[in-house]
Amino acid sequence: MKILLLPTLLFLMLSCAQSSQSDKKNELQPKVCKTTIANTTVSLGVKGMVCQMGCGGSIRKALKATCAVERVEVNYIDSLEEQTIIVHYDRQKLGPVQMIKLLTELNDKQFSVRTISEPKAVK
């Protein structure tokens, strides 16, 4: 009985370790998007940003991960409470309401976001 117990336990331990490693590999792989071609831009006002690189980078990364955003311009001025970002996106895949919802949930709800200008078609 002891002879069967030891190999069985080793097998279970190894299979669990391999399973958790494959789960981690899947979690770490970034989402791969096809090239997005923007057909619309919108300006958003963002409160709660403390720097252009960190906060701006988080905002860019979150929006680009939707696979609907081509480019995000962050106009950060340290002395202003509200910063302006311009999002170039595909309106068939995403809209300002979804962007605002996404950004307000980011970084433990660090940002408050509003639409500054109505979406404009890109020519």
C-alpha positions as protocol buffer text, in pm:
chain_id: "A"
residue {
  index: 1
  type: MET
  ca { x: 0 y: 0 z: 0 }
}
residue {
  index: 2
  type: LYS
  ca { x: 283 y: 242 z: 90 }
}
residue {
  index: 3
  type: ILE
  ca { x: 451 y: 160 z: -239 }
}
residue {
  index: 4
  type: LEU
  ca { x: 148 y: 284 z: -435 }
}
residue {
  index: 5
  type: LEU
  ca { x: 89 y: 590 z: -217 }
}
residue {
  index: 6
  type: LEU
  ca { x: 426 y: 755 z: -276 }
}
residue {
  index: 7
  type: PRO
  ca { x: 418 y: 748 z: -660 }
}
residue {
  index: 8
  type: THR
  ca { x: 56 y: 865 z: -658 }
}
residue {
  index: 9
  type: LEU
  ca { x: 140 y: 1163 z: -437 }
}
residue {
  index: 10
  type: LEU
  ca { x: 439 y: 1254 z: -656 }
}
residue {
  index: 11
  type: PHE
  ca { x: 225 y: 1236 z: -967 }
}
residue {
  index: 12
  type: LEU
  ca { x: -42 y: 1462 z: -815 }
}
residue {
  index: 13
  type: MET
  ca { x: 214 y: 1717 z: -699 }
}
residue {
  index: 14
  type: LEU
  ca { x: 383 y: 1734 z: -1040 }
}
residue {
  index: 15
  type: SER
  ca { x: 58 y: 1764 z: -1230 }
}
residue {
  index: 16
  type: CYS
  ca { x: -63 y: 2045 z: -1003 }
}
residue {
  index: 17
  type: ALA
  ca { x: 265 y: 2233 z: -1045 }
}
residue {
  index: 18
  type: GLN
  ca { x: 253 y: 2203 z: -1424 }
}
residue {
  index: 19
  type: SER
  ca { x: -111 y: 2316 z: -1429 }
}
residue {
  index: 20
  type: SER
  ca { x: -40 y: 2630 z: -1226 }
}
residue {
  index: 21
  type: GLN
  ca { x: 261 y: 2715 z: -1444 }
}
residue {
  index: 22
  type: SER
  ca { x: 56 y: 2692 z: -1764 }
}
residue {
  index: 23
  type: ASP
  ca { x: -212 y: 2914 z: -1604 }
}
residue {
  index: 24
  type: LYS
  ca { x: 54 y: 3176 z: -1524 }
}
residue {
  index: 25
  type: LYS
  ca { x: 185 y: 3168 z: -1882 }
}
residue {
  index: 26
  type: ASN
  ca { x: -167 y: 3238 z: -2013 }
}
residue {
  index: 27
  type: GLU
  ca { x: -212 y: 3528 z: -1770 }
}
residue {
  index: 28
  type: LEU
  ca { x: 117 y: 3694 z: -1867 }
}
residue {
  index: 29
  type: GLN
  ca { x: 62 y: 3691 z: -2242 }
}
residue {
  index: 30
  type: PRO
  ca { x: -59 y: 4032 z: -2358 }
}
residue {
  index: 31
  type: LYS
  ca { x: -369 y: 4060 z: -2571 }
}
residue {
  index: 32
  type: VAL
  ca { x: -271 y: 4076 z: -2937 }
}
residue {
  index: 33
  type: CYS
  ca { x: -480 y: 4317 z: -3142 }
}
residue {
  index: 34
  type: LYS
  ca { x: -507 y: 4358 z: -3514 }
}
residue {
  index: 35
  type: THR
  ca { x: -407 y: 4700 z: -3642 }
}
residue {
  index: 36
  type: THR
  ca { x: -674 y: 4952 z: -3549 }
}
residue {
  index: 37
  type: ILE
  ca { x: -758 y: 5230 z: -3790 }
}
residue {
  index: 38
  type: ALA
  ca { x: -918 y: 5525 z: -3616 }
}
residue {
  index: 39
  type: ASN
  ca { x: -1226 y: 5681 z: -3771 }
}
residue {
  index: 40
  type: THR
  ca { x: -1321 y: 5905 z: -3477 }
}
residue {
  index: 41
  type: THR
  ca { x: -1155 y: 6123 z: -3211 }
}
residue {
  index: 42
  type: VAL
  ca { x: -1285 y: 6241 z: -2877 }
}
residue {
  index: 43
  type: SER
  ca { x: -1139 y: 6469 z: -2609 }
}
residue {
  index: 44
  type: LEU
  ca { x: -1175 y: 6355 z: -2249 }
}
residue {
  index: 45
  type: GLY
  ca { x: -1103 y: 6546 z: -1929 }
}
residue {
  index: 46
  type: VAL
  ca { x: -929 y: 6338 z: -1663 }
}
residue {
  index: 47
  type: LYS
  ca { x: -895 y: 6437 z: -1297 }
}
residue {
  index: 48
  type: GLY
  ca { x: -668 y: 6244 z: -1063 }
}
residue {
  index: 49
  type: MET
  ca { x: -358 y: 6222 z: -1282 }
}
residue {
  index: 50
  type: VAL
  ca { x: -36 y: 6290 z: -1090 }
}
residue {
  index: 51
  type: CYS
  ca { x: 214 y: 6247 z: -1375 }
}
residue {
  index: 52
  type: GLN
  ca { x: 226 y: 6208 z: -1752 }
}
residue {
  index: 53
  type: MET
  ca { x: 441 y: 5896 z: -1768 }
}
residue {
  index: 54
  type: GLY
  ca { x: 278 y: 5673 z: -1504 }
}
residue {
  index: 55
  type: CYS
  ca { x: -84 y: 5781 z: -1519 }
}
residue {
  index: 56
  type: GLY
  ca { x: -69 y: 5860 z: -1890 }
}
residue {
  index: 57
  type: GLY
  ca { x: 89 y: 5522 z: -1954 }
}
residue {
  index: 58
  type: SER
  ca { x: -182 y: 5341 z: -1756 }
}
residue {
  index: 59
  type: ILE
  ca { x: -453 y: 5523 z: -1947 }
}
residue {
  index: 60
  type: ARG
  ca { x: -289 y: 5450 z: -2286 }
}
residue {
  index: 61
  type: LYS
  ca { x: -238 y: 5084 z: -2199 }
}
residue {
  index: 62
  type: ALA
  ca { x: -598 y: 5036 z: -2082 }
}
residue {
  index: 63
  type: LEU
  ca { x: -747 y: 5205 z: -2389 }
}
residue {
  index: 64
  type: LYS
  ca { x: -517 y: 5027 z: -2636 }
}
residue {
  index: 65
  type: ALA
  ca { x: -605 y: 4691 z: -2473 }
}
residue {
  index: 66
  type: THR
  ca { x: -962 y: 4734 z: -2601 }
}
residue {
  index: 67
  type: CYS
  ca { x: -828 y: 4677 z: -2954 }
}
residue {
  index: 68
  type: ALA
  ca { x: -1040 y: 4972 z: -3066 }
}
residue {
  index: 69
  type: VAL
  ca { x: -793 y: 5256 z: -2999 }
}
residue {
  index: 70
  type: GLU
  ca { x: -520 y: 5354 z: -3243 }
}
residue {
  index: 71
  type: ARG
  ca { x: -359 y: 5639 z: -3049 }
}
residue {
  index: 72
  type: VAL
  ca { x: -396 y: 5832 z: -2723 }
}
residue {
  index: 73
  type: GLU
  ca { x: -253 y: 6182 z: -2681 }
}
residue {
  index: 74
  type: VAL
  ca { x: -203 y: 6290 z: -2320 }
}
residue {
  index: 75
  type: ASN
  ca { x: -174 y: 6667 z: -2272 }
}
residue {
  index: 76
  type: TYR
  ca { x: -44 y: 6683 z: -1914 }
}
residue {
  index: 77
  type: ILE
  ca { x: 12 y: 7019 z: -1748 }
}
residue {
  index: 78
  type: ASP
  ca { x: 120 y: 6985 z: -1384 }
}
residue {
  index: 79
  type: SER
  ca { x: -58 y: 7300 z: -1265 }
}
residue {
  index: 80
  type: LEU
  ca { x: -401 y: 7189 z: -1393 }
}
residue {
  index: 81
  type: GLU
  ca { x: -645 y: 6979 z: -1191 }
}
residue {
  index: 82
  type: GLU
  ca { x: -799 y: 6829 z: -1506 }
}
residue {
  index: 83
  type: GLN
  ca { x: -582 y: 6693 z: -1784 }
}
residue {
  index: 84
  type: THR
  ca { x: -691 y: 6648 z: -2145 }
}
residue {
  index: 85
  type: ILE
  ca { x: -653 y: 6330 z: -2346 }
}
residue {
  index: 86
  type: ILE
  ca { x: -744 y: 6288 z: -2710 }
}
residue {
  index: 87
  type: VAL
  ca { x: -840 y: 5936 z: -2813 }
}
residue {
  index: 88
  type: HIS
  ca { x: -826 y: 5822 z: -3176 }
}
residue {
  index: 89
  type: TYR
  ca { x: -1048 y: 5515 z: -3204 }
}
residue {
  index: 90
  type: ASP
  ca { x: -1277 y: 5299 z: -3416 }
}
residue {
  index: 91
  type: ARG
  ca { x: -1634 y: 5399 z: -3328 }
}
residue {
  index: 92
  type: GLN
  ca { x: -1773 y: 5063 z: -3446 }
}
residue {
  index: 93
  type: LYS
  ca { x: -1580 y: 4890 z: -3167 }
}
residue {
  index: 94
  type: LEU
  ca { x: -1590 y: 5141 z: -2880 }
}
residue {
  index: 95
  type: GLY
  ca { x: -1755 y: 5464 z: -2771 }
}
residue {
  index: 96
  type: PRO
  ca { x: -1690 y: 5742 z: -2521 }
}
residue {
  index: 97
  type: VAL
  ca { x: -1925 y: 5592 z: -2261 }
}
residue {
  index: 98
  type: GLN
  ca { x: -1726 y: 5266 z: -2257 }
}
residue {
  index: 99
  type: MET
  ca { x: -1397 y: 5460 z: -2242 }
}
residue {
  index: 100
  type: ILE
  ca { x: -1516 y: 5663 z: -1945 }
}
residue {
  index: 101
  type: LYS
  ca { x: -1634 y: 5351 z: -1764 }
}
residue {
  index: 102
  type: LEU
  ca { x: -1301 y: 5177 z: -1828 }
}
residue {
  index: 103
  type: LEU
  ca { x: -1091 y: 5471 z: -1712 }
}
residue {
  index: 104
  type: THR
  ca { x: -1293 y: 5543 z: -1398 }
}
residue {
  index: 105
  type: GLU
  ca { x: -1237 y: 5182 z: -1284 }
}
residue {
  index: 106
  type: LEU
  ca { x: -862 y: 5204 z: -1346 }
}
residue {
  index: 107
  type: ASN
  ca { x: -604 y: 5222 z: -1062 }
}
residue {
  index: 108
  type: ASP
  ca { x: -858 y: 5162 z: -783 }
}
residue {
  index: 109
  type: LYS
  ca { x: -1090 y: 5433 z: -923 }
}
residue {
  index: 110
  type: GLN
  ca { x: -815 y: 5698 z: -920 }
}
residue {
  index: 111
  type: PHE
  ca { x: -952 y: 5895 z: -1215 }
}
residue {
  index: 112
  type: SER
  ca { x: -1272 y: 6084 z: -1280 }
}
residue {
  index: 113
  type: VAL
  ca { x: -1339 y: 6127 z: -1649 }
}
residue {
  index: 114
  type: ARG
  ca { x: -1577 y: 6338 z: -1856 }
}
residue {
  index: 115
  type: THR
  ca { x: -1629 y: 6410 z: -2224 }
}
residue {
  index: 116
  type: ILE
  ca { x: -1492 y: 6751 z: -2325 }
}
residue {
  index: 117
  type: SER
  ca { x: -1591 y: 6744 z: -2691 }
}
residue {
  index: 118
  type: GLU
  ca { x: -1831 y: 6537 z: -2894 }
}
residue {
  index: 119
  type: PRO
  ca { x: -1677 y: 6259 z: -3103 }
}
residue {
  index: 120
  type: LYS
  ca { x: -1554 y: 6385 z: -3441 }
}
residue {
  index: 121
  type: ALA
  ca { x: -1513 y: 6175 z: -3754 }
}
residue {
  index: 122
  type: VAL
  ca { x: -1157 y: 6149 z: -3887 }
}
residue {
  index: 123
  type: LYS
  ca { x: -1125 y: 6237 z: -4253 }
}
